[in-house]
Amino acid sequence: MKKNSRIYIAGHSGLVGSAFVRKFRELGYTNLILKKHSELDLLNQGEVEEFFRNEKPEYVVDAAAKVGGIKVNSDEPATFFYENMQIEQNLIWSAYRNHVKKFLFLGSACMYPKECPQPMREEMILTNLPEITNEGYALAKICGQRLCSYIYKQFNADFITAIPANAYGIGDNFDPERSHVIPALLYKHIKAKENNDKEVVLWGTGKALREFIETDDLADAGIFLMNNYSGEEPVNIGTGEEVSIIELSNIIKKITGYQGNIIMDTSKPDGMKRRICDTTKIRKMGWESTISLEQGIKKLYDWYTNVYELRR
């Protein structure tokens, strides 16, 4: 990509998309195409096709998706499946039809099977069933990855997929009903501290292991792949490190200064017992994570305190 290439970032105002905007600008890219939902409805195939015909982006990062935590994924599987399928198929197919030079589709670690051997290697997708609590979202993401792979194979078009570990960072969603793990835990501890609560109650046993990547790190890796990788197979993006939910909660407890107890509600599900991406492929290409978990959470906590709270 050249610094003046026309680059469209779908979902630019979301958690991951906004990180790509920050990183592109930091690296000196000057011709970013950004469209709000009011300007472009990605669920509308006609609007998406017209956008590509008129704007003619050369490169596309697909960071647009309907996302949420374990509860909302469990409660709304049809919505998560339908909307994500529509968004990604509209974007991918219109991008191909309008001769986009390179397309980066962002998948999710939940695409991997529930009983997947750990760490999860890229070729393990579709070897078994995904975790039931987010099956609708996972299946939609698998379909997006396969469509990019088929386009690459059938038409020799440079459509690639990256599979990030659990992402968190500036711009995260702190809604208790819809947030992912780190913002959900951060919000719980912040509110418990403000209310002088004696305890924070978390779902599950606390033993489940997860890998997390800060979104600025993720965007850096995505742009690296845009400039350095072509192929049918997806590429994992992660830190190569994992943490248990109880360990994560203790890190957040320390950062927020909460003094109470952490209680686990074992009647609630853990999800997958362990989920970590094998990052051998991207590390061999020359990219590695630079933001530690504590650094990333501290950065998010500072943003919540100094920016998010003031906007409410």
N, C-alpha and C positions, 0 to 999 in steps of 0.2 A: 504494500500500500504506500502511495505517496502522501506527503503531508497535506496536499490539497485534494486528495481523492474524495469523491462524494460517498460518504459513509452514513448509512441509515441505521440508527439504533432503535429497534422496536422495544417498547417498554422503558423508554429512557427515564421516566420519572419514578420507576420502581426501585426496589432495593439494589438489584444487580445492574439494571440498566443505568441508573444514576452513577454507579461506580465506573462503568465504562465511559460515560461522558467525562467524568473527572479525569480518568486516566488518559483518554485520547487527548484532551486539552493539555494535560500536563506534559505529554510527549510531543506536543506541537502540531497536532492535526487540526486543521482550520476550517474544514468544510463538512461539518456534521449536520445531518438531516434529522430533526426532532419534531415529532407530531404528537400533540395531546389527544386524548380519547375524543374530545369534542371536535377535533379536526379530522380524525381518522378512526373509524370503528373497525378494529381488527377482526371482529366476528362477521363483518359484512364483506363477502367475497368481492362484490362489485366495487366497493370503495377501495379495497386493497389493490385490485387490479388497476383501477384508474390512477391510484397513487403511483404505482410503479411505472406506468406508461408516461405520466407527466413529470415525475421527479427524476427518473432514471438514475437511481443509486447504483454505484459501482460495487459497493461492498455492503453487506448487511450483517448485523449482529442481532440475533433473535433472543432478546432477554424478556420478551413479553409472555406472561403466563398468569393464570389464576392460581394463587398459592395460598397455603394456610397450614396450620399445625395439625397434629394428630386428631384432635377432636372434630374440627370442621371437615377434614378429609373423610373421616368416618361417617359423619352426618350427611354429607352432600356428595356422594360418589358420582352420581349421574351428572351433576353440574360441573364437577371438576373434570370428568372425562370429556363431556361434550364441548365445553368452552375451550379447553386446551387443544383438543383435536381441531376445532374450527380455526383457532388462531394460527396454529403452526402450519396446517395445510394451506390456508389462504396465503400466508407469507412465503412458504417454501415454493409452492407451485407458481405463484405470480413472479417471484424472484427468478425462477428458472425460465419462465416464458419471456421475461423481459431482459434476459441475458446478463444477469448480475455476475460479476467476475468471481466473487467468493462469498459464501454464505456460512456463517457460524451459528449453528443451532446449539442451544444450551439445554442439556438434559438434566438428570437428577440422579443422585446415588440410589434413590428408591427404585430405580429401574431394575436394579439387581434382584435376583431371587431372594426370598426370605431365608432359605437355608444355604445361601451362597457361601462357599469356602472363603475364608478371610486370609489376607486382604483380597478385595474383589478385583479381578483382572477383567479387562474390557471384553474379552471373548466369552465371558460367563453370562452375558445378557441373553435371555430367552432359553436358558438351560433348565429353568424351573419357574414356579409361580412367584410373583412378588408378594410382599407383606400385605395382608388383607386390609389393614387400617388405612392404607393410601393407595389401594389397587387402581382406582379410577384414574388418578393423577399419573401413577407409574405407567399404566398401559398407554395412556396418551403420549407420554414422553418417549416410550419405546417406539411407538408408531412414527413420531417425528424423526427419531434417529434412523429408523429403517428407510423412511422416504428419502432422506438426504443420502443415505448409502446407495439406494437404488438409482437415484439421479446421477450420482457420481459414476456408478457402474454402467448404466445404460447410455447416458448422454455425455460422459466424460466432463461433466460440469463440477466445478470445485466447491462442493457442498460438504462441509465437515461438521462433526459433532464433538462437543466437549461435555464431560460428565463431572460437574463439581461435587465435592463433598458438601455437607450442610453449610450453607452460607449465612453470614450475619454481618452487620455493619451499619454505618451511617444510613439513615433512611428506613431503618427497620420498622416493623409493625408491632406495636406494644398492646394491641387489643387482646385481652386475656382469652377471648373465645377463638381467635384466629391466628395468633402469633406462633412462631417457631420456638425451638427450645431456648436458645440464649436470650432473646428479648423477653420471652415469657418468664424465665427465671429471674432475669434482671428486674423486671417490673414487680414481681412478687416480693423480692427482697427490698426494693426501694419503698414500696408501700408498707411493708411490714415494719420497716425502720421508722417511717413517718408516723405510723399508728401505734408505735411501741408494742407491737404484737409479740407474744412470747414464742410463737413458732410459725414456721412456713411449712405448708403441706405440699408435697410433690407427688406426682403420679408414679406408680410402679415401685420397683424394689431399689432403684438407684444404681443397680449393677450393670445396666445396659451401657455398652461402650459406643461412643460416637466420635467421628472426626469432623472438625469444623474448619472453615476457611473464611477469613475476613475478605469482604467484597473488593477492596482495593487490590489485594493479592490476586483474587480471582480474575479481575479485569486485566491485570497485568499479564496473567497467564493466557487469557483469551486472545489478547492482541498479539502475544508471542506466537500463538498457534496460527492466527490469521497470516502472519508473516513467514512462518517457518514449516507449516505442516499441510500436506494434502494426502487424503486417503479415505477408503471406505470405512475403516474401523474407527470407533470413537476413541477419545483420549481422556483419561481421568485427570482431573485437577484437584490436588489436595496437598495437605501438609505432611502426610505420612505418619502423623501422630494421632493417638486416640486418648479419650478421657472418659471415665465413668460419669454418669449423671450426678452422682453424689459428690464426686471430686469437682465437677464443674460447678455445682451449687456452692461448694466451699470456697472456690475461687471467687465467685460472684459475691458471696457473703463478705469476704475479706475486702474486695474492691469497694463495695457499698458501705461498709462499716456496720452492717447489721449484727446485733449481739444475741439474737434469740436462737432457738433450736430449729433444726431441719428434721421434719417428720415425713416418712415415706408412706403413702397410701397404697398398700400392696394389692388392694382390690381392683386397682386400675392397671391397664396394660403397659408393658414396657416397650412394645413394638419389637423390632429385631433386637436380639441379644447383643449383637456386635455388628458394626458396619464401618469399615475403613477401606478406602480406595487404594489399590496398588498404583503408585505413581511412577513406576519404573520407566514407562514409555516417555513421559514428558521430561523426566530428569535426564534421561539419555539424550534428549534433544538439547538440553542446556538450561532448562528453567527449574527453579526451586523457590519454595515459599520463603518469605523474609519476615512475615509478621507473626509473632508468637500469639498463643491464645490469650495470655494475660494482657499483652499489649493491645490486642484487638478489642477485648472486653472493656479495658480501661478507656480506650478511644470512644467506644460506643456509649459508655456510661457518661463520659464528659459531654458528648453530643446530646444525650438525653437531658442532662442537667442544664446545659447552656443554650440549647437550641430548641429541642422538642418541647420541653415544658413551657417555654416562653411563647410558643406558637399556639398552645391550647387555649 
